[in-house]
Amino acid sequence: MALRHLIHQTRRYSGNFLLRSEGYWRLGCSQSRFIKNQTNVSNAAVNKTTNLQDQIKDKRNEIQDFIDVKKSELQDKLEDKKDDIKEYIEDAKVELREKAQEKSTEIYKKRKEAKTRVILNLAERSLDYLKKYKTVLGNAFPDKFVQTYRVFSTGTRQLAQDVQTYARVKDTLVNSIDKQKSHAKLSTAEYEVFLRLPKDAIRVTPVLLISAFPFAQNVVFPLALLYPKLFLSSQFLTSQQKKDVLLSNARHQQEVFPLWKEELIRCTDMTYEKDPELMHLRTILKSGQQLSAQEILDLRPLFELNGPLDIRHLTRRHDKLLASFHRVWYIMFPYTYLEWYANMLWRMDQALDREKLKFSPEVIRNLSVQRGLNPELFSEDEQIQYLRHWLDISAQLKYKDISLLLHLPLFLKRKPVYEQ
């Protein structure tokens, strides 16, 4: 019984043990499967997360690319719009500038026309006065053979002719559309009258006006005949008096020449020390070297408009000496009158070139002095040669080079040289 009971107990405990072992095994398998499933789920989640992150990144890149494209398009459109606005503004500026220029030109033309009308009206009245002046002379000098009557009668007639010439030239230059053609039609004699008459009128007008009063001729005429160079214009002078005035002007040029040259050297020393071209010019002026035509033309950059030796950039003393040498009258600012005179002189050179210098000895002397040569020191052939050299250079100059034209007497070959 005891044995049977022991066997029974052993079997029962063995069965329980087996059942428990099987249960544990099954539980271990379940746990392994659970862990494996959990690992699979985790891996799947990680993969899903990675895929989602990649998709989000791709989507973000797509969105960024779309934004960049749109931004680039907007920038291009903005640049195009800016360009359009700039073009519009520039067009508006040009249009406003053109309108302002047209208005300024219109105002300038009106002023010039008004000034011309005043000058022409004055010339017309002067002609009427000069025609009536013969009556004044007839009353003052019944004997028409006296020298005083001849002087004033001939001078008045010549002055009237010059006034007519001046009015015609002034009208031609002011009212013409093509200035080049207008200048091409004028002769050397017309340019000479146009340059000379304003100074002549200022000198002789007081004499003509005062002498019209009763008994004033008894004082005015003797005084004018006593000092003809002071009170009378070139129309009233004799040939000898004209020659004396011309030589006096030439001697004045000789006196001014070294001062003018010294001032030009001083200006280059003072202001433009580092400019190699001006240093070269200063060396030439100090050495007294005389230049060939081509060497003179090589100096154009220094004297052209806005260059260092442009008329408008010179010192006031230099301008005054230049005006004194060329006998240019001025009121306040010499350079404005010098610029006008240089332009007229340049145009006159073109007329001289057209007429081939075929003039009388008296005219040749006048032209020589006008261009800085003393006829006392040179023969007629030398004067003509000097004028030809001048015209050869002047023909190659443009308006922007007119300052060089006024300075030509400093550089053209001449013997003897004007020095102190």
C-alpha positions as CSV (number, residue, x, y, z in Angstrom):
1,M,0.0,0.0,0.0
2,A,2.7,2.3,0.9
3,L,4.6,1.5,-2.2
4,R,1.5,2.0,-4.3
5,H,0.9,5.3,-2.6
6,L,4.5,6.3,-3.2
7,I,4.3,5.4,-6.9
8,H,1.0,7.3,-7.1
9,Q,2.5,10.3,-5.5
10,T,5.6,10.1,-7.7
11,R,3.4,9.9,-10.8
12,R,1.3,12.8,-9.6
13,Y,4.3,15.0,-8.9
14,S,6.0,14.0,-12.2
15,G,2.8,14.8,-14.1
16,N,2.5,18.2,-12.4
17,F,6.1,18.8,-13.1
18,L,5.7,17.9,-16.7
19,L,2.6,20.0,-16.9
20,R,4.4,22.9,-15.3
21,S,7.4,22.4,-17.6
22,E,5.1,22.4,-20.6
23,G,3.4,25.5,-19.3
24,Y,6.7,27.2,-18.8
25,W,7.8,26.2,-22.3
26,R,4.6,27.4,-23.8
27,L,4.9,30.6,-21.8
28,G,8.5,31.1,-23.0
29,C,7.4,30.5,-26.6
30,S,4.6,33.0,-26.1
31,Q,7.0,35.5,-24.7
32,S,9.5,35.0,-27.5
33,R,6.7,35.4,-30.0
34,F,5.6,38.5,-28.2
35,I,9.1,40.0,-28.1
36,K,9.5,39.1,-31.8
37,N,6.2,40.7,-32.7
38,Q,7.1,43.7,-30.6
39,T,10.4,43.9,-32.4
40,N,8.7,43.6,-35.7
41,V,6.2,46.3,-34.7
42,S,9.0,48.5,-33.6
43,N,10.9,48.0,-36.8
44,A,7.8,48.6,-38.8
45,A,7.2,51.8,-36.8
46,V,10.8,52.9,-37.4
47,N,10.5,52.2,-41.1
48,K,7.2,54.0,-41.2
49,T,8.6,56.9,-39.4
50,T,11.7,57.0,-41.7
51,N,9.4,56.8,-44.7
52,L,7.2,59.6,-43.4
53,Q,10.3,61.7,-42.6
54,D,11.6,61.1,-46.1
55,Q,8.2,62.0,-47.6
56,I,8.1,65.1,-45.4
57,K,11.6,66.1,-46.5
58,D,10.8,65.5,-50.1
59,K,7.6,67.5,-49.7
60,R,9.5,70.3,-48.0
61,N,12.1,70.3,-50.8
62,E,9.3,70.5,-53.3
63,I,7.7,73.3,-51.5
64,Q,11.1,75.1,-51.1
65,D,11.8,74.6,-54.9
66,F,8.3,76.0,-55.7
67,I,8.9,79.0,-53.4
68,D,12.4,79.6,-55.0
69,V,10.9,79.4,-58.4
70,K,8.1,81.8,-57.5
71,K,10.5,84.1,-55.8
72,S,12.8,84.1,-58.8
73,E,9.8,84.9,-61.0
74,L,8.7,87.7,-58.7
75,Q,12.2,89.1,-58.7
76,D,12.4,89.0,-62.5
77,K,9.1,90.7,-62.7
78,L,10.2,93.2,-60.1
79,E,13.4,93.9,-62.0
80,D,11.5,94.2,-65.3
81,K,9.1,96.6,-63.5
82,K,12.1,98.6,-62.1
83,D,13.6,98.8,-65.6
84,D,10.3,100.0,-67.0
85,I,10.0,102.6,-64.2
86,K,13.6,103.7,-64.8
87,E,13.0,104.0,-68.6
88,Y,9.9,105.9,-67.9
89,I,11.7,108.3,-65.5
90,E,14.6,108.7,-68.0
91,D,12.1,109.4,-70.8
92,A,10.3,111.9,-68.6
93,K,13.7,113.5,-67.7
94,V,14.7,113.7,-71.4
95,E,11.3,115.1,-72.3
96,L,11.4,117.7,-69.5
97,R,15.0,118.5,-70.5
98,E,14.0,118.9,-74.1
99,K,11.1,121.1,-73.1
100,A,13.3,123.2,-70.9
101,Q,15.9,123.5,-73.6
102,E,13.3,124.5,-76.1
103,K,11.9,127.0,-73.7
104,S,15.4,128.3,-73.0
105,T,16.2,128.5,-76.7
106,E,12.9,130.2,-77.3
107,I,13.6,132.8,-74.6
108,Y,17.2,133.2,-75.9
109,K,16.0,133.7,-79.4
110,K,13.4,136.2,-78.3
111,R,16.0,138.1,-76.3
112,K,18.4,138.0,-79.2
113,E,15.7,139.2,-81.6
114,A,14.8,142.0,-79.2
115,K,18.4,143.0,-78.9
116,T,18.8,142.8,-82.7
117,R,15.7,144.9,-83.2
118,V,17.1,147.5,-80.8
119,I,20.5,147.4,-82.7
120,L,18.8,147.6,-86.1
121,N,16.5,150.4,-84.9
122,L,19.5,152.2,-83.5
123,A,21.4,151.7,-86.8
124,E,18.4,153.0,-88.8
125,R,18.1,156.0,-86.6
126,S,21.9,156.5,-86.9
127,L,21.6,156.5,-90.7
128,D,18.8,159.0,-90.6
129,Y,20.8,161.2,-88.2
130,L,23.9,160.9,-90.5
131,K,21.9,161.9,-93.5
132,K,20.6,164.9,-91.7
133,Y,24.1,165.6,-90.4
134,K,25.1,166.9,-93.8
135,T,22.8,169.8,-93.2
136,V,24.6,170.5,-89.9
137,L,28.0,170.4,-91.7
138,G,26.6,172.7,-94.5
139,N,25.5,175.2,-91.9
140,A,28.7,175.1,-89.9
141,F,31.0,175.2,-93.0
142,P,29.4,177.1,-95.9
143,D,32.7,176.8,-97.8
144,K,32.8,173.1,-98.9
145,F,36.4,173.2,-99.7
146,V,37.7,173.6,-96.2
147,Q,39.5,170.6,-94.8
148,T,37.2,170.3,-91.8
149,Y,34.2,169.9,-94.0
150,R,35.9,167.3,-96.2
151,V,37.0,165.3,-93.1
152,F,33.5,165.2,-91.5
153,S,31.6,164.8,-94.8
154,T,33.7,161.9,-96.0
155,G,33.8,160.3,-92.6
156,T,30.0,160.6,-92.1
157,R,29.3,159.0,-95.5
158,Q,31.7,156.1,-94.7
159,L,30.3,155.7,-91.3
160,A,26.8,155.4,-92.7
161,Q,28.0,152.8,-95.1
162,D,29.6,150.8,-92.3
163,V,26.4,151.0,-90.2
164,Q,24.4,149.6,-93.1
165,T,27.0,146.8,-93.5
166,Y,27.0,146.1,-89.8
167,A,23.1,145.9,-89.7
168,R,23.1,143.6,-92.7
169,V,25.7,141.2,-91.2
170,K,24.0,141.3,-87.8
171,D,20.6,140.4,-89.3
172,T,22.2,137.6,-91.4
173,L,23.9,136.0,-88.4
174,V,21.0,136.3,-86.0
175,N,18.0,135.3,-88.2
176,S,19.7,132.5,-90.3
177,I,18.9,128.9,-89.6
178,D,22.1,127.5,-90.9
179,K,24.9,129.5,-89.3
180,Q,27.6,127.8,-91.3
181,K,26.1,128.9,-94.6
182,S,25.6,132.4,-93.3
183,H,29.2,132.7,-92.3
184,A,30.3,131.2,-95.6
185,K,28.6,134.1,-97.4
186,L,30.4,136.9,-95.5
187,S,33.6,138.5,-96.8
188,T,36.7,139.6,-94.9
189,A,35.7,143.3,-95.3
190,E,32.3,142.5,-93.8
191,Y,33.9,140.8,-90.8
192,E,36.3,143.7,-90.4
193,V,33.4,146.2,-90.2
194,F,31.4,143.9,-87.9
195,L,34.4,143.7,-85.5
196,R,35.4,147.4,-85.7
197,L,32.2,149.4,-85.8
198,P,31.0,149.0,-82.2
199,K,34.3,150.5,-81.0
200,D,34.1,153.2,-83.7
201,A,30.5,154.1,-82.8
202,I,31.4,154.5,-79.1
203,R,34.3,156.8,-79.9
204,V,32.6,159.1,-82.4
205,T,29.0,159.2,-81.3
206,P,29.5,161.9,-78.6
207,V,31.2,164.1,-81.1
208,L,28.3,163.7,-83.7
209,L,25.6,164.3,-81.1
210,I,27.2,167.3,-79.4
211,S,28.1,169.0,-82.7
212,A,24.4,169.0,-83.7
213,F,23.7,171.7,-81.1
214,P,24.0,175.4,-82.1
215,F,27.5,176.8,-81.8
216,A,28.8,173.5,-80.4
217,Q,30.7,172.9,-83.7
218,N,33.1,175.8,-82.8
219,V,34.4,173.7,-79.9
220,V,33.8,170.1,-80.9
221,F,35.3,170.1,-84.4
222,P,38.6,171.8,-83.5
223,L,38.9,169.6,-80.5
224,A,38.2,166.4,-82.5
225,L,40.7,167.5,-85.2
226,L,43.3,168.3,-82.6
227,Y,42.9,164.8,-81.0
228,P,41.6,162.6,-83.9
229,K,42.8,159.3,-82.4
230,L,40.8,160.0,-79.2
231,F,37.6,161.5,-80.5
232,L,37.2,160.3,-84.1
233,S,36.7,156.8,-85.5
234,S,38.7,155.3,-88.4
235,Q,36.1,156.6,-90.9
236,F,37.2,160.2,-90.2
237,L,41.0,159.6,-90.3
238,T,43.4,160.2,-93.1
239,S,45.5,157.4,-94.5
240,Q,48.5,158.6,-92.5
241,Q,46.5,158.8,-89.3
242,K,45.2,155.3,-89.9
243,K,48.8,154.1,-90.4
244,D,49.9,155.9,-87.2
245,V,47.1,154.3,-85.2
246,L,47.9,150.9,-86.6
247,L,51.6,151.1,-85.7
248,S,50.7,152.4,-82.3
249,N,48.5,149.3,-81.8
250,A,51.4,147.1,-83.0
251,R,53.8,148.8,-80.5
252,H,51.3,148.2,-77.7
253,Q,51.2,144.5,-78.7
254,Q,55.0,144.4,-78.4
255,E,54.8,145.8,-74.9
256,V,52.1,143.4,-73.8
257,F,53.7,140.3,-75.4
258,P,56.4,139.6,-72.8
259,L,53.9,140.2,-69.9
260,W,51.4,137.9,-71.5
261,K,54.0,135.2,-72.1
262,E,55.3,135.6,-68.5
263,E,51.7,135.2,-67.1
264,L,51.2,132.0,-69.1
265,I,54.4,130.6,-67.7
266,R,53.4,131.7,-64.2
267,C,50.0,130.0,-64.5
268,T,51.6,126.7,-65.5
269,D,54.1,126.9,-62.7
270,M,51.4,127.7,-60.1
271,T,48.6,125.3,-60.9
272,Y,49.6,122.4,-63.1
273,E,53.0,121.2,-61.8
274,K,52.3,117.5,-62.4
275,D,50.8,117.7,-65.8
276,P,53.4,116.5,-68.3
277,E,51.9,118.3,-71.3
278,L,51.9,121.6,-69.4
279,M,55.4,121.0,-68.1
280,H,56.4,120.5,-71.8
281,L,54.7,123.8,-72.7
282,R,56.3,125.6,-69.9
283,T,59.7,124.4,-71.1
284,I,59.0,125.6,-74.6
285,L,57.9,129.0,-73.4
286,K,60.9,129.5,-71.1
287,S,63.3,128.4,-73.8
288,G,61.8,130.7,-76.4
289,Q,61.6,127.8,-78.9
290,Q,59.5,128.4,-82.0
291,L,57.2,125.7,-83.0
292,S,56.2,124.2,-86.4
293,A,52.5,124.0,-87.4
294,Q,52.2,120.4,-86.3
295,E,53.8,121.1,-82.9
296,I,51.4,123.9,-82.4
297,L,48.4,121.7,-83.3
298,D,49.6,119.1,-80.8
299,L,48.9,121.6,-78.1
300,R,45.2,121.6,-78.8
301,P,44.2,119.4,-75.8
302,L,45.6,122.1,-73.5
303,F,43.5,124.9,-75.0
304,E,40.3,123.1,-76.0
305,L,37.0,123.7,-74.2
306,N,37.3,122.6,-70.5
307,G,41.0,122.2,-71.0
308,P,43.4,123.8,-68.4
309,L,44.1,126.7,-70.8
310,D,40.6,127.3,-72.0
311,I,39.6,131.0,-72.1
312,R,37.1,130.4,-69.2
313,H,39.8,128.7,-67.0
314,L,42.5,131.3,-67.3
315,T,43.3,133.8,-64.5
316,R,41.7,137.2,-64.7
317,R,45.1,138.8,-65.3
318,H,45.8,136.4,-68.1
319,D,42.4,137.3,-69.7
320,K,43.0,141.0,-69.3
321,L,46.4,140.7,-71.0
322,L,44.9,138.6,-73.8
323,A,42.2,141.2,-74.3
324,S,44.7,144.0,-74.3
325,F,46.9,142.2,-76.8
326,H,44.0,141.6,-79.2
327,R,42.4,145.0,-78.5
328,V,39.2,143.5,-77.2
329,W,36.9,145.8,-75.2
330,Y,35.1,144.4,-72.2
331,I,33.0,145.6,-69.3
332,M,33.1,143.1,-66.5
333,F,34.3,139.6,-67.5
334,P,36.9,139.5,-70.3
335,Y,36.5,135.9,-71.2
336,T,33.0,136.3,-72.6
337,Y,34.1,139.0,-75.0
338,L,37.3,137.1,-75.8
339,E,35.2,134.0,-76.7
340,W,33.0,136.0,-79.0
341,Y,36.0,137.8,-80.6
342,A,37.9,134.5,-81.1
343,N,34.9,132.9,-82.8
344,M,34.6,135.9,-85.2
345,L,38.4,135.9,-85.8
346,W,38.2,132.1,-86.6
347,R,35.3,132.8,-89.1
348,M,37.2,135.7,-90.6
349,D,40.2,133.3,-91.2
350,Q,37.8,131.1,-93.2
351,A,36.9,134.1,-95.3
352,L,40.5,135.0,-95.8
353,D,41.2,131.4,-96.9
354,R,38.4,131.7,-99.5
355,E,39.8,135.0,-100.8
356,K,43.4,133.7,-101.0
357,L,44.9,136.7,-99.3
358,K,44.5,138.9,-102.4
359,F,44.4,142.3,-100.7
360,S,46.2,145.7,-100.9
361,P,49.3,146.3,-98.7
362,E,47.2,148.4,-96.3
363,V,44.8,145.6,-95.7
364,I,47.7,143.1,-95.3
365,R,49.1,145.4,-92.6
366,N,45.8,145.6,-90.8
367,L,45.4,141.8,-90.9
368,S,49.0,141.3,-89.7
369,V,48.5,143.6,-86.7
370,Q,45.2,141.9,-85.9
371,R,47.0,138.6,-85.6
372,G,49.9,139.9,-83.6
373,L,52.6,140.9,-86.1
374,N,54.2,144.3,-86.3
375,P,54.4,145.4,-89.9
376,E,57.2,147.9,-89.0
377,L,59.6,144.9,-88.5
378,F,58.6,142.8,-91.5
379,S,58.3,143.2,-95.2
380,E,55.1,142.7,-97.1
381,D,56.2,139.2,-98.3
382,E,57.0,138.2,-94.7
383,Q,53.7,139.4,-93.5
384,I,51.9,137.4,-96.2
385,Q,54.0,134.3,-95.2
386,Y,53.1,134.8,-91.6
387,L,49.4,135.1,-92.5
388,R,49.5,131.9,-94.5
389,H,51.1,130.0,-91.6
390,W,48.3,131.4,-89.4
391,L,45.6,130.3,-91.8
392,D,47.1,126.8,-92.3
393,I,46.8,126.3,-88.5
394,S,43.4,128.0,-88.2
395,A,41.9,125.8,-91.0
396,Q,42.6,122.7,-88.8
397,L,41.0,124.2,-85.6
398,K,37.4,123.8,-84.5
399,Y,35.3,126.0,-82.3
400,K,36.5,124.2,-79.2
401,D,40.1,125.2,-80.0
402,I,39.5,129.0,-80.2
403,S,41.6,129.6,-77.1
404,L,44.6,128.3,-79.0
405,L,43.7,130.6,-81.9
406,L,44.1,133.6,-79.6
407,H,47.4,132.3,-78.3
408,L,48.9,131.6,-81.8
409,P,51.1,134.8,-81.7
410,L,53.1,133.1,-78.8
411,F,54.0,130.1,-80.9
412,L,54.1,131.2,-84.6
413,K,57.6,131.6,-86.1
414,R,58.7,135.2,-86.4
415,K,61.9,137.2,-86.5
416,P,62.7,139.2,-84.6
417,V,60.9,137.7,-81.6
418,Y,59.0,140.1,-79.4
419,E,61.0,140.1,-76.1
420,Q,62.1,142.7,-73.7
